[in-house]
Amino acid sequence: MQLAKELNKKPIYRISDGAQLGEVKDFYLDPGLTQMIAVFLGKEGVFTRKTLVLPLRDIQLRGIDCWLASAQAAPFDLKDWEGSDGFLLVEDVRGRAIHTAHQTPIGTVKDLLFDEQGVVVGLELAKVHVQGPLATSKRIPRSALHSLGDKKNPMIADLQAAEAAAGAMTPPE
């Protein structure tokens, strides 16, 4: 498992000619918060701002020092991607509150955890408001979330499911 913040700032090169396509600045996630959809490369333009992205399907190798993209890969404006309106930036998920269904605060999102395929497996917590396994691991599995909330409303999680899986999510010392 890797945290999103550990993947930032990696350069992305096109495998065919070695051209640098950009640097990982953030990630776009599907509306269900289940997987990475695209790499956010930043914005460009003074009068007409473009949000540059590269679909994750174009990344052929996610290496330790850099990522390699397919021969035909080229960054493009997110507005040109049909259906991208519901995509979420990882940065927009950070800081969201997580509560139980009865509105008991559990914590706030610090970062997201991904597997090797870019699937969201969990969330790292910045503040933990409960005692027990979650206070130790500071991680909650994605599978324990029932509602994703938004900027004004908290995410809703099943505390029992989160605590049952917390031991497997404890980061190595």
Secondary structure, 3 states (H helix, E strand, C coil): CEEHHHHCCCEEEECCCCCEEEECCEEEECCCCCEEEEEEEEEECCCCCEEEEEEHHHEEEECCCCEEECCCCCCEEHHHCCCHHHCEEHHHHCCCEEECCCCCEEEEEEEEEECCCCEEEEEEEEEECCCCHHHHHCEEEHHHEEECCCCCCCEEECHHHHHHHHHHHCCCC
